[in-house]
Amino acid sequence: MYNFGMTYPLKFRQHVLAIKEKEKLTYAETATRFCVGTASLMRWARRIEPC
């Protein structure tokens, strides 16, 4: 499934990163769990606000 150009809401981004931290998941595990790309997660960790 590809989501080219799709912007995820800020609340969703915050939720995903909070679960990653709380459950001590890797980027790959978090990406699989929430069906998002690992590169997206890494970008969110650097800058949470959508462009």
C-alpha positions, 0 to 999 in steps of 0.5 A: 500500500502506497500513500504518496502525498498523504499527510498524517494528522498531528495527533496520529503522529504524536500517538504513534511516536508515544506508543513507540517510546512507551513499548520501546519498539524499533522504527521497523516494528512501529512502522509495521504496526501502524502501516507507515514507512520507517522513513516517515517515522524518522522524519516525525521524530525530527520534526512532528509538524506536517509541512 
